[in-house]
Amino acid sequence: MPEPFVHLHVHTQYSLLDSVCRVPDLAAAAKELGMPAVAMTDNGNMFGAVEFYNSCKKAGVKPIIGAEVYVAPESRFERSTHGLQGASYPLVLLCENEIGYRNLIELVSIGYLEGFYYKPRVDKEVLKKHAAGLICLSGGLRSEVSHNLNLGQNEKAHQAALSYIDIFGKNNFFLEIIRTGLKEQERVNPEVVSLAAKVGVGLVAANDVHYLKRQFQKAHEALICIQTQTTLDDAGRAARFHSDEFYFKSPQEMQTLFKDLPEAISNTVKIADRCKLEMDFTKTYVPQFIPPTGKTQDQYLRELTYEGLEKRYQPMTDLIKKRVEHELAVIGKSGYTSYFLIVWDFVHFAKQKGIPVGPGRGSAAGSVVSYALGITDIDPLPYDLLFERFLNPERVSMPDIDIDFCYERRDEVIQYVTD
């Protein structure tokens, strides 16, 4: 029976125009081949993270969420290619835990918002700042280490490896070795093995997967043609893999391919064992409203509600108070106090600025608290509107408050919420 193996460098359909691996099919393939886990490392993004996580869990395979980020040769703010394709070096990052997941989200966002030049790029400054909880693989042939080895600049490759060890730590950085038949890769691989021993880090066998089966290589080539606006008949097209080996190989195939480097196979399983990210979809996460000093959220909501009731109802009756206390109890028990305060806040802002606000639509009009806060302008009591249609303590789901703002000035409200 072959040793276990885990693919840690895999591109899914979310590596746009670069991979033909559909996420559910990838999870099913890992299960069929008896792999305990599989990674997702898409090009500069995490678009498919949740779908990938759920698909793997459903298939009974551990999901390892990651990304292949792009590292600028100098600063992420510099707009120069330095002779590099995409003005960057690819680098594989894997989430070891929730801290790593949060850091990877941050890095991917920075890549698009601050470093975008040909590709969403980060630099070593932000990598160092957000390295916690991440395991780093050096990447394929175009990575900083392999690129310099390919140019015969071994000292530069050595320094690059040391820089990543400094950023991630020796136990969290691995040199990636790929055997897909490319001449440049075969020339570089012995140097990668030598460098790993020299700097004291582990090797990881990978296959830079872009399609699930060998016979899908032609489909992948066609996808690359769409990306580069060329055709299959164009002999001079540059973006060509020149190999049909970038598929989701079985553990047996990978074991045979790296029989001279058994540690490169076993390290994939060790890394997979270390990745313990769990996503919890049972909780609802909402932003937290910060009440005035000395007051809790519940106290402040109650205060605002009763201030509004004094303006809305004359006289105040016991029936109204009873209804309001019931609503406040359900809102508090359901954990939506902050939600109501946030909605009140931006509606209040709009009215203060003279931005026309609609009277409110949908089931929210059945809430006396919404009416008292000025979120809605319809009194639900004369029409016997039910609060339970809006928020039911027996079946708690996110409240849905439909609010219309004047189309000419709604951007001001959106900007206020953003700020």
KOLBAPA-377494 format. One record per residue (C-alpha): residue number from 1; residue in one letter; x, y, z. Coordinates in steps of 0.5 Angstrom, whole numbers. Layout:
! KOLBAPA-377494
     n   res      px      py      pz
   NUM     a       X       Y       Z
...
END
This chain:
! KOLBAPA-377494
     n   res      px      py      pz
     1     m       0       0       0
     2     p       3       7      -2
     3     e       5      12       3
     4     p      -1      17       4
     5     f       0      24       0
     6     v      -3      30       0
     7     h      -3      35      -6
     8     l      -2      42      -3
     9     h      -1      46      -9
    10     v      -8      46     -13
    11     h     -11      51     -17
    12     t     -19      51     -18
    13     q     -24      54     -22
    14     y     -23      60     -18
    15     s     -16      61     -21
    16     l     -20      64     -27
    17     l     -18      62     -34
    18     d     -12      58     -31
    19     s     -15      52     -28
    20     v     -21      47     -30
    21     c     -21      44     -23
    22     r     -29      44     -21
    23     v     -29      45     -13
    24     p     -34      39     -12
    25     d     -30      35     -17
    26     l     -24      36     -14
    27     a     -26      34      -7
    28     a     -29      28     -10
    29     a     -23      26     -13
    30     a     -19      27      -7
    31     k     -24      22      -3
    32     e     -23      17      -9
    33     l     -16      17      -9
    34     g     -16      16      -1
    35     m     -13      22       1
    36     p     -14      25       8
    37     a     -14      32       6
    38     v     -13      37       0
    39     a     -11      44      -1
    40     m     -14      50      -5
    41     t      -9      55      -7
    42     d     -12      59     -12
    43     n      -8      65     -16
    44     g      -8      71     -11
    45     n     -15      70      -9
    46     m     -20      66      -4
    47     f     -26      67      -8
    48     g     -28      59      -7
    49     a     -26      58       0
    50     v     -33      57       3
    51     e     -35      52      -3
    52     f     -28      49      -2
    53     y     -29      48       5
    54     n     -36      45       5
    55     s     -35      41      -1
    56     c     -29      37       2
    57     k     -33      36       9
    58     k     -38      33       5
    59     a     -33      28       2
    60     g     -30      27       8
    61     v     -23      30       6
    62     k     -20      35      10
    63     p     -20      42       7
    64     i     -13      46       7
    65     i     -15      53       5
    66     g      -9      57       2
    67     a      -7      62      -4
    68     e      -2      63      -9
    69     v       0      70      -7
    70     y       4      74     -12
    71     v      10      77      -8
    72     a      13      84     -11
    73     p      21      84     -13
    74     e      21      90      -9
    75     s      16      94      -6
    76     r       8      93      -7
    77     f       7     100      -9
    78     e      13     100     -14
    79     r      10      99     -21
    80     s      16      96     -25
    81     t      16      89     -28
    82     h      24      88     -26
    83     g      23      83     -32
    84     l      19      78     -29
    85     q      12      75     -32
    86     g       7      79     -28
    87     a      12      83     -24
    88     s      12      78     -18
    89     y      14      72     -16
    90     p       9      66     -14
    91     l       9      64      -7
    92     v       4      59      -4
    93     l       1      60       3
    94     l      -3      55       7
    95     c      -8      57      13
    96     e      -5      53      19
    97     n     -11      56      24
    98     e     -16      61      24
    99     i     -10      66      26
   100     g      -7      64      19
   101     y     -14      65      15
   102     r     -15      72      18
   103     n      -8      74      16
   104     l      -9      71       9
   105     i     -15      74       8
   106     e     -11      81      10
   107     l      -6      79       5
   108     v     -10      78      -1
   109     s     -14      84       0
   110     i      -8      88       1
   111     g      -5      85      -6
   112     y     -12      88      -9
   113     l     -12      94      -6
   114     e      -5      97      -5
   115     g       0      92     -10
   116     f      -4      91     -16
   117     y       0      91     -22
   118     y      -1      86     -27
   119     k      -3      82     -21
   120     p      -5      83     -14
   121     r       1      83     -11
   122     v       4      83      -3
   123     d      11      85      -1
   124     k      16      82       4
   125     e      14      88       9
   126     v       7      86       9
   127     l       8      78       9
   128     k      12      79      16
   129     k       7      83      19
   130     h       2      78      17
   131     a       6      71      17
   132     a       3      68      24
   133     g      -1      62      23
   134     l       1      61      16
   135     i       5      55      13
   136     c       9      57       7
   137     l      12      53       0
   138     s      17      57      -4
   139     g      12      56     -10
   140     g      14      53     -17
   141     l      19      55     -23
   142     r      17      62     -23
   143     s      18      63     -15
   144     e      23      67     -13
   145     v      28      61     -11
   146     s      27      57     -17
   147     h      27      63     -22
   148     n      34      65     -19
   149     l      37      58     -19
   150     n      34      58     -26
   151     l      38      64     -28
   152     g      44      61     -25
   153     q      44      66     -19
   154     n      45      61     -13
   155     e      47      66      -8
   156     k      41      70     -10
   157     a      36      64      -9
   158     h      40      62      -2
   159     q      38      69       0
   160     a      31      69      -2
   161     a      30      62       2
   162     l      33      66       8
   163     s      29      72       7
   164     y      23      67       8
   165     i      25      63      13
   166     d      26      70      17
   167     i      19      72      15
   168     f      15      65      17
   169     g      20      61      21
   170     k      24      55      19
   171     n      19      50      21
   172     n      14      54      17
   173     f      18      55      11
   174     f      19      49       6
   175     l      22      49      -1
   176     e      17      46      -6
   177     i      20      41     -11
   178     i      16      39     -18
   179     r      17      34     -23
   180     t      12      35     -29
   181     g      17      34     -34
   182     l      19      41     -36
   183     k      27      42     -38
   184     e      28      48     -33
   185     q      24      45     -28
   186     e      29      39     -28
   187     r      35      43     -29
   188     v      33      47     -22
   189     n      31      41     -18
   190     p      37      38     -16
   191     e      39      45     -14
   192     v      33      46     -10
   193     v      35      39      -6
   194     s      42      42      -5
   195     l      39      49      -2
   196     a      34      45       3
   197     a      40      42       6
   198     k      44      48       6
   199     v      39      52      10
   200     g      36      47      14
   201     v      29      47      11
   202     g      24      41       9
   203     l      22      39       2
   204     v      15      38      -1
   205     a      13      34      -7
   206     a       8      38     -11
   207     n       5      38     -18
   208     d       2      45     -19
   209     v      -5      42     -21
   210     h      -9      45     -26
   211     y     -13      40     -28
   212     l     -16      33     -25
   213     k     -14      28     -31
   214     r      -9      28     -36
   215     q     -14      28     -41
   216     f     -16      34     -39
   217     q     -10      38     -41
   218     k     -13      40     -48
   219     a     -19      43     -45
   220     h     -14      47     -40
   221     e     -10      49     -46
   222     a     -16      52     -49
   223     l     -17      56     -43
   224     i     -10      59     -43
   225     c     -12      61     -50
   226     i     -18      64     -48
   227     q     -14      68     -43
   228     t      -8      70     -47
   229     q     -13      71     -53
   230     t      -9      66     -58
   231     t     -11      60     -61
   232     l      -9      52     -61
   233     d      -6      53     -68
   234     d      -2      59     -66
   235     a       5      56     -65
   236     g       8      62     -62
   237     r       3      63     -56
   238     a       7      64     -50
   239     a       3      62     -44
   240     r       4      54     -46
   241     f       5      49     -40
   242     h       9      44     -45
   243     s       7      38     -41
   244     d       1      34     -40
   245     e       3      33     -33
   246     f       0      38     -29
   247     y      -6      34     -27
   248     f      -9      31     -20
   249     k      -4      25     -19
   250     s      -5      19     -15
   251     p      -1      18      -8
   252     q       2      12     -12
   253     e       4      16     -18
   254     m       7      22     -13
   255     q      10      16      -9
   256     t      14      13     -15
   257     l      16      20     -18
   258     f      19      22     -12
   259     k      22      15      -9
   260     d      29      18      -8
   261     l      26      24      -4
   262     p      21      20       1
   263     e      21      26       6
   264     a      18      30       1
   265     i      12      26       0
   266     s      12      25       8
   267     n      12      32       9
   268     t       6      33       5
   269     v       2      29      10
   270     k       6      33      16
   271     i       4      39      14
   272     a      -4      37      13
   273     d      -4      35      20
   274     r      -2      41      22
   275     c      -7      45      19
   276     k     -13      45      23
   277     l     -18      51      21
   278     e     -25      50      23
   279     m     -30      54      20
   280     d     -37      55      24
   281     f     -43      56      20
   282     t     -48      56      26
   283     k     -47      63      29
   284     t     -49      69      26
   285     y     -44      75      26
   286     v     -46      82      26
   287     p     -42      88      27
   288     q     -42      91      34
   289     f     -45      98      36
   290     i     -41     102      41
   291     p     -46     105      46
   292     p     -44     111      50
   293     t     -39     111      56
   294     g     -43     107      62
   295     k     -48     104      58
   296     t     -49      97      55
   297     q     -52      96      49
   298     d     -59      94      52
   299     q     -59     100      56
   300     y     -58     104      50
   301     l     -63     101      46
   302     r     -68     101      51
   303     e     -67     109      53
   304     l     -68     111      45
   305     t     -74     106      45
   306     y     -77     110      50
   307     e     -75     117      48
   308     g     -78     115      41
   309     l     -85     112      45
   310     e     -86     119      48
   311     k     -86     122      41
   312     r     -90     117      38
   313     y     -95     116      43
   314     q    -100     120      47
   315     p    -102     118      52
   316     m     -97     112      53
   317     t    -101     106      55
   318     d    -100      99      59
   319     l    -101      96      53
   320     i     -96      99      49
   321     k     -91      98      54
   322     k     -93      91      55
   323     r     -92      90      47
   324     v     -85      94      47
   325     e     -82      90      53
   326     h     -84      84      49
   327     e     -80      86      43
   328     l     -74      88      47
   329     a     -74      82      51
   330     v     -74      78      44
   331     i     -69      82      41
   332     g     -64      82      47
   333     k     -65      74      47
   334     s     -64      73      40
   335     g     -57      77      40
   336     y     -60      83      35
   337     t     -59      89      40
   338     s     -53      91      36
   339     y     -56      90      30
   340     f     -62      95      31
   341     l     -58     100      34
   342     i     -53     100      28
   343     v     -60     101      23
   344     w     -62     106      28
   345     d     -56     110      27
   346     f     -55     110      20
   347     v     -63     112      19
   348     h     -62     117      24
   349     f     -56     120      21
   350     a     -60     121      14
   351     k     -65     124      17
   352     q     -60     129      21
   353     k     -57     131      14
   354     g     -64     132      11
   355     i     -63     126       6
   356     p     -70     123       5
   357     v     -72     116       8
   358     g     -78     112       6
   359     p     -83     109      11
   360     g     -80     102      11
   361     r     -82      96       8
   362     g     -84      89       9
   363     s     -84      85      16
   364     a     -80      91      20
   365     a     -87      95      20
   366     g     -90      90      25
   367     s     -85      92      30
   368     v     -86      98      35
   369     v     -79      98      37
   370     s     -77     100      30
   371     y     -83     105      30
   372     a     -81     108      36
   373     l     -73     109      34
   374     g     -76     112      27
   375     i     -73     106      23
   376     t     -80     105      20
   377     d     -86     111      20
   378     i     -92     106      20
   379     d     -95     105      27
   380     p     -96      97      27
   381     l    -102      97      33
   382     p    -108     100      29
   383     y    -107      95      24
   384     d    -105      89      29
   385     l     -99      88      25
   386     l     -95      82      28
   387     f     -88      83      31
   388     e     -87      75      30
   389     r     -87      76      23
   390     f     -81      80      23
   391     l     -77      76      29
   392     n     -80      70      32
   393     p     -77      67      38
   394     e     -79      60      36
   395     r     -75      61      29
   396     v     -69      66      30
   397     s     -67      68      23
   398     m     -63      75      21
   399     p     -68      81      22
   400     d     -70      84      15
   401     i     -71      91      15
   402     d     -72      94       8
   403     i     -70     102       8
   404     d     -71     106       2
   405     f     -66     112       1
   406     c     -67     118      -4
   407     y     -63     116     -10
   408     e     -59     122     -11
   409     r     -56     122      -4
   410     r     -56     115      -2
   411     d     -48     114      -3
   412     e     -48     119       3
   413     v     -51     114       7
   414     i     -47     108       4
   415     q     -41     112       6
   416     y     -43     113      13
   417     v     -44     106      14
   418     t     -37     104      11
   419     d     -34     109      15
END
